[in-house]
Amino acid sequence: MKQIIMKHTIKEYLLIITGAILVGLAYNIFLLPAKIAAGGISGVSTILYEINGFSPALFQFLVNVPIFIVGWFALGSDFSWKSLVGTFTVPSVIFLTADIPYVITNPLLATIYGGVILGIGLGMVYRGNGSTGGTAALSQILKKFTGLSSGYSQLIIDGIVVTSSLLVFNLELTLFALMCIFITSKAIDFVQLGTSATKLVLIIADKEEELRIESFIREKIDRGLTKLNSVGGYSNKDKTMILCVAEQTEAVVLKKALEQEEPTFFVIFLDASDILGRGFSLDKYYGQKL
């Protein structure tokens, strides 16, 4: 069991470090050269660099200290240690690759490719239960207390920062920045949970675990479910298959909660499309879940 936990922890830290490297490279290769202030502390550092040439890496180091302290109390020490790794790695990569010769100055190319790489990097960091500091940590705090997905939390936080860039950059660059954070948010959710906006969750569990799973789903995401009797092919024991359809934001909450429970049951998340029925297809006609 200790070896399994250790492997899982190492995997999480590798995801955080790799993702943080991608975030730093996306900033130096695409966003900074094209003057795309794509939200967050990196966006603020882009604005300051344009105004007075202040070092983006140094600025991000300085600003992340108080945010790290807030994250420690709001999200717990385990998250904060992982956040510290991401917080240190991103500005370090930005500093070490400051003179990288391969840069993109075209705003459209920087928006598309920078947004995708940035989103993949942040998605990897979030899958490792970490953060890159700055407003990425704030978005994780927002996610914890609102139940929003990581992508949408990042979109809200970064949108506030980007709109303020109008004071320094022109409207065209600001619109590119808004497009970039939208692309980033979608890439984050793709890395974390896949592409579909709706998920079919299949849970195969022992009979005695039925009630616990039912209450777990209702308490965490307030969704209905369907139960089917089944037989385990390996154990030849009676099992219960539980089917639950949830929207993407709800699926993120359920997935994280199930991971924390360390369940003995078997869980599958599948993309679902063309959902017909109460709570889904009727929403567009009545404007609310029934």
N, C-alpha and C positions, 0 to 999 in steps of 0.2 A: 504493500500500500504506500509506503514512504517513497519507494522508487517511482511509482506512478505519479504521486504528487510532485516529486522533484522534476520529472520529465515534463509535466504539465507547466510547472513554473518556469522552467528553462525555455519552453516553447513560447510562453507569453512574453518573456523578456526579449527573445529573439525577434518576435513580431514587432515589439515596441521599437527596438533599435533599428530594424530594417525599415519600418514605416517612417521613423523620424528622419532617417537618412534621405528617403524619398521626398519628405516634406522640405528639408533643407535644399536639396537639389532643385526641386520645382521652384523654389523661391529665387535662387540665384540664376538659374538658366532661363526661366520664363517670366516670372512676375516682376522682379525688380528691374530688369532691362527694359521691359515694355511699359513700365510705370503703371502696373495693375495693382491697385491697393485692394486686394481681395479679402478684405475683412481681417479681423483678429489683430493681435499685436504685430504680426508681420505687415499688415496693411498700414498700421500706424507708423511702423518703422520705415516703410516705403515713403510715406508722406514726409517724415522728418528728414530722410535722406535727400529728398528732392528739395527741401527748404534750405537745409544748412549742411548737408553731407554727413550727418551724424551716423556713426556705425550701426547698421541694423543688428549685428550680432550682439554688440554691447548693450544696446537698448533693450533687446529681448531678455538678456540676462538680468538686467536691473529691474524690469517690470515684473518678471515672473516670480520674484521673491515673495511679495505680499500675496499674490494670487496663489502661490504654492501653500502658503500658511492657511489661507481660507479653505483651499481644497483638502488640506490635512484634517481640519475639523469637520468639514461637511461630508467628505467621502470616505474617511478612514485612513489609517496608516498604510494598509496594504496598497491601496490605490495611490497614495501619495509617494511611496517609495518608487513605484513604477512610473508615476508622473515625473519624479525627479530625474529618472533616466532619460525620458523623452525631453524634458525641459533642458537638460544639459546637452543632449545629442544634437538637437536642431540648431541652436546658435553656434555650436562647435562646427557643424558641417557648413553652415553659412560662412563662418570665419575662414575655414580651411579652403573653401572653394570660391572665395571672393573674386579671385582673378581667373576663374575658369574661362577658357577661350570660346567655348561653345554656348552662345547665348542667342535668344530669339527676341527681336525687338518689335516684330509685327504684332500689334495688339490682338488681332483675331486668332492667330496661331498660338500666341501665349495664353490667351483665354481658354481655348479648347484643350490644348495639350497640358498646359500648366494646371488647369482645373482637374483634369482626369488624374494626373500623377499625384497632385496634392490630395485628392479624395482617396486614391488607393492607399497612399501613405497614412493618412489619418484613420482610414478604415482598419488598416492593419494594427495601428496603435490601439484603437478602441477594442479590437478583437483580443488584444493582449491585456485588456482591462487597465490601460494606461492613458496617458495624456501627453501632449507636447507642450503643456503649460499654456500661459496666455489665455485667450478666450476659448481655446479648446477645452481647458479645464473648466471654465465657466459654463460651457455648453454641456459638459458632463454633469455639472451640478444642476443645471436646468433640466436635463433629461431625468435625473433621479427624482426630482420633486414634481415633475409634470407628466412623466410617462411618455414624452415625445421620443421619437427615434433620434439617434445621434445626428443623422443628416439634417433633420428639420431643426433640431436644437442649434446646430452649427449655423444653419441658414438664418435663424432669427438673430443670434448674437452678431454674426458677421454683417448682416444687413444694416444694423445700426451703425457700425464702423464705416462701412462703405459709403453710406449716404453723406457722412461728414467729409469725405474726400472731395466733395464738390467745392470746398473752400480753397483747395490747392490745385486740383486737376480740372480739366474741362469736362463737360457733360458726356462727351463721347467715351472718354476713358472710364468715367464712373459707370456708364452703362455696360462697358466691357467687364468691369469689376463685378457688377451685379450678376452678369451672365456667368462669370467664373465661379462665384460662390454657389450658384444654382447647380452648375455642372459638378462642382465638388461635393455638394450634399448628396446628389444622386450616386456618385461614385462611392461615397462612404457607405450608403445603404446597400449598394450592390456587393461590396466586399463583405459587409457584415451579415447580410441576410438574403441576398439574391435580388432578382429584378422585379418580381411580381409585387403588386400593391396588396395582394391578399394571399394568406398562407393557409394551407390545410395542415393541421397538426395531428399526427397519428401517435397515440401512446398505447403501448402494449404492456400490460401490467398483471400481476397476480390478483386473484379475486379479492384478497384482503386489503388491497391498496386502492380499490375503487373509490370509496368514500373520500379518502384523503385527496385523491387527484381531482375529484369533482369539486370539492370545496376550494382547492387550490386554484383551479381555473376561474371559478366564480369570484373569488376574492381578489385575484390579481388583475383580471381583464374583464370580468362581468360578462362572460359569453356563455351561451348554451353549449351542449355537447350531445353526442350520440354514443351509446354503448352497444357493442356487439360481442357475443360469446365467441371465443376462439380457443384453439388448442395449440400449445407450443410444439413445434416440430421436433425440437431436440429433447425437451424435458417430458413431452407427452402429458403435460399438466394443463388443467383448465386455466384459461387466461381471459382477460377482458381487453377488447380493443376499443379505445376511446377516440372518437373523431371530433375535432373542434376546428371551426373556420374562424380566422381572426384577421383583422386588418394589420398592415405591416407594423404600425406603431405598437399595437397590442402584442403582436408576435415577438417583437424585440423584448418587451417587458417579460413575457412568458418564458422566452428562451433563457434570459439572464437569470430569472428566478429559479428555473429548473436546474440550471448549472450550479447555482448556489446550494440547492438541496442535495446534490450528489445522488440522484435517484438510482434505484436498482431497476426501474422499468426502462423500456426501450422507447425512444422518442424520435420521430421523423418530421422534419419541416419540408413541405412541398409547395411549389408555386401553384396557385389556384386562379382560374380565370372564369369569366362569365358565371359568377355566382348568382343564382336566382333564389330568392326567399327572404323571409323576415329578417330585418337587420342589415341587409345588403342591397339587393336590387330595388326594394321598395323605398329606400332612402331618397333616391333621386326624384321620386314622385311626391313624397310627403315631406322631404326636407329634414327628416330626423329618423333615428333608429326607433323601431316600434317594439 
